[in-house]
């Protein structure tokens, strides 16, 4: 991969990057409103990166209220070409156990009433983007290769079900998602993934399994369980991100 500015979007639990030498923070105003917070510019492992916490730096923005268009537009506007998006998910199928890292290769959108495209106002023509492979193959393969090189137990593919939230799913909904072929479930994958494609960004997801999805574990899902699993996994996520930045 040729060197270019990297954007990292932090999901639940990832509100900062350990070791990041912050150079400045930039408040952005976009044609689509305000992003989730200021863009944090810095240097990590010798690479210029831009970090943005998807839910805000104090985790105050629920998934259905994230301004995905503003976030993606802001990153593109300052010269980011590649985006690694970290997200917490629930595990549906047997391989997707809590605390495992998954690099999904497919996604199904079950969200509704979200601003999901840049191409809807003042158009000179109708625009369709190919979404056969939702994630950037090159960046996905790099994440997988580097994760294996540093000894992480990852799952190198999977289908992400993007749900509306902010509530968690019922057992019947998870049963339906599994019948549809989904392996993990989250609330922020769409429209973020598609918007990145619309703007030509090389975008890949690094998903952390925070809990078994409804009906796949024992008892109710608690936020204590979710937060504990995320906290236990973030050191591996940070290790992976740092290693990837050395080779992209």
C-alpha positions in Angstrom: 0.0 0.0 0.0 1.2 3.5 -0.7 1.5 5.9 2.2 -1.5 8.1 2.8 -3.3 9.6 5.8 -5.2 7.1 7.8 -8.5 7.7 9.6 -9.5 5.6 12.6 -13.1 5.7 13.9 -13.4 4.5 17.4 -16.5 2.7 18.6 -17.8 1.9 22.0 -14.9 1.8 24.5 -12.3 3.3 22.1 -12.3 7.0 22.8 -8.6 7.6 22.5 -5.5 5.9 21.1 -2.7 5.0 23.5 0.6 6.4 22.3 -0.9 8.9 19.9 1.2 12.1 19.8 -1.6 14.6 19.4 -0.7 17.5 17.2 -4.0 19.4 17.2 -7.8 19.0 17.3 -9.9 20.3 14.5 -13.5 21.4 14.7 -15.2 20.7 11.4 -18.4 22.1 9.9 -19.9 20.1 7.0 -22.7 20.5 4.6 -24.4 17.7 6.5 -24.1 19.1 10.0 -21.7 18.6 12.8 -19.5 15.4 13.1 -19.5 13.4 16.4 -16.7 15.6 17.7 -13.5 17.4 16.8 -11.1 15.4 14.6 -8.0 14.5 16.6 -4.8 14.8 14.5 -1.6 13.0 15.6 1.2 10.7 14.9 1.2 7.0 15.9 4.0 4.7 15.0 5.4 7.3 12.7 2.2 7.7 10.7 -0.1 10.7 10.5 -3.5 9.7 11.5 -6.9 11.2 12.3 -9.0 9.8 15.1 -12.7 10.3 15.6 -14.9 8.8 18.3 -18.1 7.7 16.6 -20.3 8.2 19.7 -18.5 11.3 20.8 -15.6 11.5 23.2 -17.8 11.0 26.2 -20.1 8.4 24.5 -23.2 10.5 24.4 -24.5 9.9 20.9 -26.6 6.8 20.4 -26.1 4.8 17.2 -29.3 5.9 15.5 -28.3 9.6 16.1 -24.7 9.5 14.9 -24.2 11.9 12.0 -22.6 9.4 9.7 -22.6 11.7 6.7 -20.8 14.5 8.6 -18.2 12.1 10.0 -17.3 10.5 6.7 -17.4 13.8 4.8 -15.1 15.4 7.3 -12.5 12.6 7.1 -12.6 12.7 3.3 -12.4 16.5 3.2 -9.1 16.6 5.2 -7.4 14.1 3.0 -8.1 10.7 4.6 -8.0 7.9 2.1 -8.2 4.8 4.3 -10.5 4.3 7.2 -10.3 1.6 9.9 -13.6 1.5 11.8 -13.7 -0.1 15.2 -17.0 -1.4 16.5 -18.5 -3.5 19.3 -20.8 -6.3 18.1 -22.8 -9.2 19.4 -21.8 -12.8 18.4 -24.5 -14.8 16.6 -22.7 -17.9 15.2 -20.4 -20.2 17.2 -17.1 -18.8 16.0 -18.1 -15.3 17.1 -17.4 -15.7 20.8 -17.0 -12.8 23.2 -13.6 -11.0 23.1 -12.8 -12.2 19.6 -11.8 -9.8 16.9 -13.7 -10.1 13.6 -12.8 -8.5 10.2 -16.2 -8.7 8.4 -16.4 -9.1 4.7 -20.1 -8.6 4.1 -22.9 -6.6 5.7 -26.7 -6.5 5.6 -28.6 -3.3 6.4 -31.6 -3.5 8.7 -31.6 0.1 9.7 -34.3 2.6 8.8 -34.8 6.4 8.7 -31.1 7.1 8.7 -29.6 9.6 6.2 -27.9 6.9 4.2 -26.5 8.6 1.0 -24.7 11.8 -0.2 -26.5 11.5 -3.5 -30.0 13.0 -3.0 -30.0 16.8 -3.4 -29.1 19.0 -6.4 -28.1 16.1 -8.6 -27.1 16.4 -12.2 -27.5 12.7 -12.6 -28.5 9.6 -10.5 -25.5 7.9 -9.0 -25.2 4.2 -8.1 -22.2 2.7 -6.4 -21.1 -0.9 -6.5 -21.4 -2.6 -3.1 -20.7 -6.2 -4.1 -17.8 -6.1 -1.7 -18.8 -3.6 1.0 -15.3 -3.4 2.6 -12.0 -2.5 0.9 -10.4 -5.9 0.1 -6.8 -4.6 0.3 -7.3 -3.0 3.7 -9.2 -6.1 5.0 -6.4 -8.4 3.8 -3.8 -6.2 5.5 -5.7 -6.3 8.8 -6.0 -10.1 8.7 -2.4 -10.6 7.7 -1.0 -8.3 10.4 -3.3 -9.7 13.1 -2.0 -13.2 12.3 1.6 -12.0 12.2 1.3 -10.6 15.8 -0.5 -13.7 17.0 -4.1 -12.5 17.5 -7.0 -14.9 17.4 -9.2 -13.3 14.8 -12.0 -14.4 12.5 -11.1 -13.3 9.0 -14.6 -13.0 7.6 -18.2 -12.7 8.6 -21.5 -11.0 7.8 -22.4 -8.0 9.9 -26.1 -7.3 10.6 -26.6 -3.6 11.0 -29.6 -3.0 13.3 -31.4 0.2 14.3 -30.8 0.3 18.0 -30.4 1.6 20.6 -32.1 -1.3 22.2 -30.6 -4.8 21.9 -32.3 -7.4 19.8 -34.9 -10.1 20.8 -34.0 -13.8 20.5 -36.4 -14.1 17.6 -34.7 -11.2 15.8 -31.3 -12.9 16.2 -32.8 -16.2 15.0 -33.9 -14.3 11.9 -30.5 -12.7 11.4 -28.8 -16.1 11.6 -31.3 -17.5 9.0 -30.3 -14.6 6.8 -26.7 -15.6 7.1 -25.4 -13.0 9.6 -22.6 -13.8 12.0 -22.4 -10.7 14.1 -24.8 -7.9 15.0 -24.2 -4.2 15.6 -25.8 -0.8 15.3 -23.3 1.4 13.5 -22.1 -0.5 10.4 -24.6 1.2 8.2 -24.8 3.7 6.6 -21.2 4.3 7.6 -19.8 1.6 5.3 -21.9 2.6 2.3 -21.1 6.3 2.7 -17.4 5.6 2.7 -17.9 3.7 -0.6 -19.8 6.7 -2.0 -16.8 9.0 -1.3 -14.3 6.5 -2.6 -12.6 5.7 0.7 -10.8 2.5 1.4 -12.8 1.4 4.4 -12.6 -1.7 6.6 -14.1 -2.7 9.9 -12.4 -4.2 13.0 -15.3 -5.6 15.1 -14.9 -6.7 18.7 -17.4 -9.3 20.0 -18.6 -7.8 23.2 -21.3 -10.4 24.1 -23.3 -13.3 22.8 -26.3 -12.0 21.0 -29.8 -12.6 22.4 -30.5 -16.2 22.9 -27.0 -17.3 22.2 -25.6 -17.1 25.7 -27.0 -17.7 29.2 -29.4 -15.2 30.7 -29.8 -11.6 29.9 -27.2 -9.4 28.3 -25.9 -6.8 30.8 -23.9 -3.7 30.2 -21.4 -4.9 32.8 -20.7 -7.9 30.7 -20.4 -5.9 27.5 -18.1 -3.3 29.0 -15.9 -5.9 30.7 -15.4 -7.8 27.4 -14.7 -4.6 25.4 -12.2 -3.5 28.0 -10.5 -6.9 27.9 -10.2 -6.8 24.1 -9.1 -3.2 23.5 -5.4 -3.9 24.2 -5.5 -6.3 21.3 -7.3 -3.8 19.1 -4.7 -1.1 19.9 -1.9 -3.6 19.3 -3.4 -4.4 15.9 -4.0 -0.8 14.9 -0.4 0.1 15.9 1.0 -2.8 13.9 -1.1 -2.1 10.8 0.1 1.5 10.8 3.6 0.3 10.3 2.8 -1.4 7.0 0.0 0.7 5.3 
